[in-house]
């Protein structure tokens, strides 16, 4: 580990020491997993990892998150969130992520006394400031802290530190909730989320590691990381992809030639919608 990474890790640990009893919003992705692991190293039983379970969390992600916590002996609590009961969330406009994170932090606040914790943390990092992320406003309103961001850690540094610590999560593909795959304006339903989850599971089974199935009604738009895209470009594999995705309930299947990119659905939002969502939840 080079000196700069050590300084960043030490800055993170200094942040964590100041929190006392800490509940970490934990999904099993590299950011929240590394944050939870470091918090456990620093705070021991004065921390707990909290998984928010709902139809928007893939079952494979839940299983991995629980396995990772068990492997490292971290205290863990699974809570049920009810964002699907919020009309503002189900409507799926530009502020959907705000309502999702608001539900998460409301639920965590409810169980904090029972858990014996006083502070909530989540896995925002330095690189998360570049995209449209209304969920950060919800975190601010609920006074959730962001130790990775405050210590100056970006995604590359988090992966490097996780690798140096020997954590299997270090090269785990980027992940996001299933609702992020639905085009804005399409209501979030359990059936739509199931379609996306089944289709992505089928693509992973075909050997693709970093994929997104974007839900456009009867049409599934598949994004595959560009380094893996060549693997899909044979008639045989295209037939297998089509069959797998249609089996999940889609009528039409298309391959996005730009490949996987985080937050690609945000490009479809009108500028006015983005501005309105930001204004609606301004402090």
N, C-alpha and C positions, 0 to 999 in steps of 0.2 A: 504494500500500500504506500503510495507516495505521500509526501508531507501535506499537500493540499487536501487530499481525502481525509487524512488524519485530523486536520484542523476542522473540516466540516463535520466529521463524526463527533469530535469533542464539543463543537458548538451545539450540535443536536443534543448530546447528553447533558450539557449544561442547561439547555432549555427544559429538558424533561425533569431534571432534579428540582426545578422550581415549582412544579405543579402539585406536589403532594400526592393526592389520590386521583388517578387518571383513568377515565373510560375512553378507550380508543374505538372509534367507528371503524370496523374491520370487515373487509370483503374477501380477503385472500389474494387480491392483486398485489403487485410488487410494492407499491407505495405504502398501502395500509399494513401489509404484512411486515415490511421492514420496520415501519414505525412501531407497530405493536411489539415486535421482537426487541428492539432497542429499549422501549419503555419497560419491558419486563426485565431486561438486564439491569436497568438503572433503578427501577422502583420495586421489583419483585411483586409481592402480593398486594402492593399498593396501586396496582393497575389491573385492568380487566379489558379483554378484547370483546367487543359487542358486535355480533352479526345481525343485521336487519334482514329477516327472511320475508319474502313475498313472492308473488308470481313473476316479478321482474328479475329475480335472481336465478340464473341457471342452476339446475341441480348439481351439475358437475363442479361449479364454482363453490357451492355450499359444501360439498363433500371435501374438496381440496382444502378449503379454509379451515374446516374442522380438523382434518388430518394434520395440517401444518401446526395448528395450535397444540394439538395433542403431542405431536412429535417433539415440540420444544417446551412442553410443560406449562404453557401460558394459561392463566385463568381465562375462561371463555363463557360467554352467555349469548344464547340465541334468543332474539326477541322478534315477535311478529309485528310488522308494520302494516298499516291499513291505507296506503295511498290510493289503492283501487276504489276506496269508498269516497274519495274526494272528487267531486265533479270538476274542479279546476285542474286536477291532474289528468283525469280521464279525457278531458277535452283535447289535451295534447297540443297546446299552442307553444309559443316561444318561451313561456314561463314554466313549462312542465317540470323541469329540473328543480326549480325553486320549491314547488309543492312537494316533490319527492323528498328533498333534503329537509324541508320543514317538518314533514311527517317523521323522518328519521330522528331529528333532534328533539322533537316533542316527545317521542317514545323514549328516547334515552333519558331525557330529563325526568320522566315519570318513574324510571327505575333507579336513578342515581342514589336516592336515599337507601333503598333496599340493598344496593350493591356496595354501599359505604364509600362512594366516590363523590368528588366535589367538582371535577373539571372534565369537560368533553374535548376530545381531540379528533381531528380527521386528517386524511392523507394528502391534502393539497401540497403541491410542491412549486418550486419557482417557475417551472415551465407552464403551469396551468393558467397563467395570467394572459396568455396570448390568444385564447379562444373565448367564445361566448359561453360563460358558465354562470347562469343565474343561481345555481346551487350555492355558490360562495356567499351570496347575499344572505341566504337563509342561515348559513353558518355564522355570519357576523351578527345577525339578529339574535341568535341563541348563544352568543359568546363562546362558540367553539373555537379552540385554538388550533393553529396549524404549525406544529413544530418543525416539520420538514422545510416549509417555506421560510419560516422565520430564521432558520439556521442557514438559509441560502442554498439548499440542496435542490438540484434539478434531477430530471429522470435519469440521465446518464450517471450522475454521481450516486444516486440511490441504487441503481443496478450494480455499479462497481463495488459499493460498500457491502451490498448483500452478497455478492460473489466472494468478496474477501472474507466475509463471516461464514462462508460455507453454507449459505441458505439456498435451498433448491428453487426458491421463488425468483432468483435473480434474473433469469432469462424467460420468465413466464410472459406470454404474449399480453399485450395491452388488453384490458377488459373494460366493459361498461355494462350498465343495466340493459336488459332486453328491450325496454321501452325506447331506448335511443335508436333502435333500428326502424321504428315506425315513422313514416313520413308525417311531418307536422300537419295537424288537422284531422288525421285519422284517429278515431277514438282508441284509447288503450283498452283492450279487452284481454281476458285470460286466453281466449282462443288465438288471437293474433300473436301473443307472446309465445304460446305453445308452438305455433307454426314456425316462428323464428328459431326457437330453441331446437326443435326437432331437425330443421334444415341445417343449422350450424353443427349440431352433433353429427349428422350424416356426412358433412363435408370434412369434419375432423377425422372421421372414420376412413375417409378416402385418402388421408395423408396430408391434408392442408392444415397448417398450424395457425396462421393469422388470417382469419376470414371474418366478414360481416355479411349477413343476409339482410338487405334493406327491404322493408315491407312497403310495397306500393299497391296494396289491394291484391288483385289476382296476379300481379307481377312481382317476382322476387329479383332484385338487382344484387348480384353477388360481387363483393369486393374481396380480392385475394391480394395479399402482400406481393409487391412487384417481384421480389426475389423468388417467389413461388409460382408466379403467373405462368411461366413456361410449362410447368407441370400440367396445367389445365388445357394447354393448347394442342390437344390431339383429338381426333374425332371420337376415339374410344372413350377418353376421359370426359369429354363434353357430354357424351351420351350418359355416362355414369352420374355426372353432376346433375344433369337434367332429371334423370329418373329419381335421384335421391331427393331433390328439392320438390319435385311434384308430389312425391309421397308424403311430404309434410303438409300438403294442402294448397300449394300454389298451382295456377294454371299455366302461367308463362314464366320462363326463366331466362335472364339475360346476364351476361358477364360484363362488368364494368371495366373497360380497357385502361382506366386510370389506376386501377388497383386499389388496395386498402388505404384509406386515410381517415384519421380520427376526426370526428365531428363533421363528416361530409354532409349530413342532413342540414346543418346550419347554413350551408351555401344556398339552400332552397328557401330560406326565410327572407321575406321582403325586408328591406332596411327599416321601414316604418314599424314592422312587427318587432324587430330587435330593439329599437329605441323605446317602444311602448313597454316591452317587458322589463327593460332596465329601469325606466322611469317608475313603473308600478311598484318596484320593490327597492326604490332608493331609500337610504336611511333618512 
